[in-house]
Amino acid sequence: MIIIPARLESSRFRHKVLEQIGDLPMVVRTAKAVQMLDRVVVACDDRAILEACHKYDIEAHLTSTTHKSGTDRINECASFLKIDPDELIVNLQADEPFIEPEVVKLLIKRLKRLRAQKREFVMASCYNTINADSAKDPNLVKVVVDTNEDAIYFSRSLIPYDRAQMATYYGHIGIYGFDAKSLSSFCALRDTAIENIEKLEQLRALYHALPISMIKVSSTSFGIDTAEDLARAKEIFGF
């Protein structure tokens, strides 16, 4: 299952998930980009999003307005839908309207592999190679991985610090996968200082010593965080 958390009042770009991209609202375009892969559900906090989704025959459900993160929002939705604890859930951000279906397929493949390994905690995400100029953008989250392709750390800062002038930078792609019981376990963890400092919810897992398996992918997609991002995306993707 693919669940898309959608919040109306984004701090950097209000109502962005309802911004038109071509003839579709952003959240609808995101859902339609992946609906051939699995059941897609939008978990939203406002009736305006709900109605926009229903207009285009996208399944959507209202959730609490008080969630601190999109992961908490999809967990409420999964609970409401009575998802089996072993079912795989992809958390795709509503501001990723140009995500390639192949990236989602690779994430699902990794989740199945982790489950076959009988990991107690199943969580995965994606990253790609970025250039040094992009790495300086605090809106683009960076990740460092270990030899097993598990995440070591995520940051809005430029990491690693390139003292030797030889760094390769990796950008985190805002898509996550869990099995339903791991999703519930993640949301039951207490918040951490580092998560709140960076405003990156995935750091909650790392702080509590839970692994996040990372998949290197080729992707030209990027999250729409600002009005400038939207203008750039429309130019790149021809809208």
N, C-alpha and C positions, 0 to 999 in steps of 0.2 A: 504494500500500500504506500502511496505517496500522499503525505499531508503537507499542505502549504499554510504556514501561519501568516496571517495578514492583519496588521495593526494600522488603523487609520491615521493616528496622530504621530507620525515619525518626527523626531526632534529636528533633523536636518532638512527635511523636505516634506512638508505637511501634505497629507492626502496623496502621497506619491503612488500608492498601489492602485489608485483609480485614474491616474494620468493616462491619457490616450496614447497608444503606440499604434499608428495606423488606424484601423477601425475598431481596435479592442482596448479595454482597460488593461493596465499592466498585469494585474493579478490574473485576469482571464487569459492573457497571452502566455503567461508562465504556465498555467494549468494545461492549456492546449498544446504546449510544446512537448509535454511528456505523457499525455493521456493515452497514447497508444501502448504504453509500457505496462500500466497497471491501473487499478482503481485510484482516482485522484480526488482528494477532499480538501477543501479550503476551510481552515479553522480561523474565524475572524472575530473581531471585537465590536463590530458596528453593523447596523442594519443596511447601511449604504453599500458596504462590500457584499453582504449577503445577497441583496437584490441585484447587484451587478453580475454576480456569479450565476444566479438563477436565470437571469435574462439570457445567458448564453449556455444554459443547460450544464453548468458546472455544479457538482454537489458541494454544498457549503453548510456550515453549522456555526451558530453563535457560541462564543466562549466568554469567559470572564474578561472584564476590562482591566483587571488589576495584575495580570501576569507580568513578571519582570523580564521574561525572555520568551522567544518563540518556541523554544523546546518545552517550556512549561505549558504553553498554549496547546501544542500538539499532543502532549500527554493527557491533558483534560479531554481533548477530542477523542483520543484512542480509548480512554476509559469510558466515555459516553457511548462509543460505538461497540464496546465490549470486545475489543480486539484480543485474539488469543495471545497468551504470553510469548509464544515462540514465533509469532508472525513478524516479518521484517517490515520496518517502517522507515521510509525516506523522508527526511525533513528538508524540503526545498523552499528556500526563501522566496517570498512573493516578488521581490525586486530583482529576480534573475530571469527576465523574460526571454533571454537569448541563450539559455542553457542548452547544450547539445544533448539529445537523447542518449548518445553513446556514453557520455560521462555518467549519466544515471545508471546505465546498464553496467558499467564497470564497478560502480559503487555497490550495486546489488550483488554482483559476482563476488566481490570481496567479502560482503556480509555473509554470503553462503559459505565461503571458505572459512571464515572465523567461526561460524556455527559448527562446521564440520570438525574443527579443531577442539570443539567443546570448551571454548573460552567462557569463563564465568561471566565476564562483562563484554558485551558485543557492541562496539561503537566504531564507526569509520567515517572518514571524510576525504577530501580531494585537494590537490595542490598542483600548480604548474610553475614553470620557470618564468621569471620576470626579469626585466632589466634594472640596472642600478637606479635610473631615474624614477621608475615606477615604485621601486622599493622605498623611496623617500616619502611617499604619500601616506599619511597616517590613516587615511580611509581604506587603504589596501593592506589587509592583515598579512603579516609574514609568518612563516612557520619554519622550524628547524626539525629535522627528523633523524632518527638513529638508524643503525644498520638493519634493523628489522622493519623499517618503514613505519615505526610508531612515532608519534609526535613527541618531541622533547619540550618545545615551548612555542607559543604563539605570541605575537606582539604587533602593536601598531608602529613601534619603533623599527628602525632599520636593524635587522639582525641577520647574520652575525656582523659584529663590527669588523670592517675589512682593514685591519692593520697591515696585513701582508699584501693587500691589493690583489687578492685572488679569489674573492668570495663569489659564490653563485647564490642568487636569491630566489626563494620560492614564495609564491603568493598563495594564500589560502583561498579556496573557492567555497563560498558559503552554502554548502550542502552537507548534510549529515545523514548517517544511517545507524539504526539500532535494531535489536529485536525488542519487542514490546516490554519484556520484563527488565531489560537494561535501561530502556527509556524511563520506566517508572523508578528504577533505582537511582538514576542520575538526578531526577527531579526531587528525590527525597534527600539528597545531600544538602548539607548546609552551605549557604553562600560563603565565599571566601573574599579576603581583602584584595588579593591580586585580580580576581575576576571583576570586582567593582572598580578597581583602579584603571584597568585597561578597557573595561566595558566589553569583555569577551567571555561569554558564558562557558565556552569549551575549557577554559582554564580551571573551572570547577572540577572537572574530571581529573586533570593532571595533578592538581593540588591534593586530591584524595587518592593519588597513586593508581588511578584507573587508566588503562591504555586506550589511546585513540589511534587506530590503524589508518595510515594515510596512503592514498593512491595517487601516483603521479599521472596526470592526464594532459592531453593537448586540448586546449580550449581557448577560444577568443572571447568567450562570454565574460561579463563582469557585472557586479551588483550595481544597482542604481541608487546611490546614496544622496546625490544632490541634483539640483536642476541642471547643472553643468554636465553631470554624468549622463542625464537623459538626452540632452542636446547632442552630446558626443556619440551616444549609442545610436540615435536616429540617423546621424550622418554616416556612421560606420556600416550599419545594417540596412540602410536605404529606406528609412521611413520619413 
